[in-house]
């Protein structure tokens, strides 16, 4: 489904995303990195990653640039697989600009488009990620680098599916991250090891419930067609369990819709996963307040005892504050 369009149809459009200025700046930087047949990109890759034994360094204008155009994502993925096989057999430096990769997610194919993949003469395939955030004094923001590493790990997994069918091919577990140097538009690069992120992502993919099983649990006739009336769409969304948390606001287009529902229901999840974990069996804010006031809850429950202790301390602090105000008056 198109979650952004669905959120808009429900009246809770997502208010996040990359600005048009940042998008244009990123595209301009990527075009500069890949200019002249990828000369600068290949220089950075060889400088940071080197090459296998007996491999000559890439020369300007000597990198192969296969045409990956095809109809639809399936066609582009098939064309990419053929280009990877041909480049490995040729044993020459090859740059694949925006290849299309396929990865099975919950039993359904998902199509991925890395910024670039480089085939080394010795058969190694390397993922290249080009980002617009700066690399200052050879160091970039750790959170942004981590996000880029997780993204690249998915590409590595998808490439491994293709490499398993290509003799002599292997996928490198280190990716080349290219960013603007300091506050200029000049490219700088660093090598990021994504073995940990790859392992985590693979385990998560293996544990995912298949889409067929998820669909079978929905009421018959459920649809997320944005052309349907808002009431019908809201009912369809409600038929799918959602575990809202404030962290969802940074990643999910339906987060504002789920937050509104969580607040209306008084769910403690709206306060964060950490708070939810501390409250144990208390699932609504009403239950929490009742437990704190002594009107409900088992006193032997550690969460209830902590709430009552906190309420007592708050009442004591307020009483002291009022006493101080009367003294000043």
Secondary structure, DSSP 8 states (H G I E B T S, - for coil): --HHHHHHHTT-----S--HHHHHHHHHHHHHHTHHHHHHHHHHHHHHH---TT-----TT-SB------SHHHHHHHHHHHHHHHHHHHTS-EEEET--EEEEETTEEEEE--SEEEE-TTSEEEEEEE--S-BBTTB--HHHHHHHHHHHHHHHHHHHHHHTTSTT-EE-SEEEEEEEBTTSS-EEEEEEE-HHHHHHHHHHHHHS--HHHHHHTS-TT----TTS-HHHHHHHHHTS-----GGGGGT-TTHHHHHHHHHHTTBGGGG-HHHHHHTTT--BHHHHHHHHTTSSS-TTSHHHHHHHHHHHHHHHHHHHHHHHHHHH-
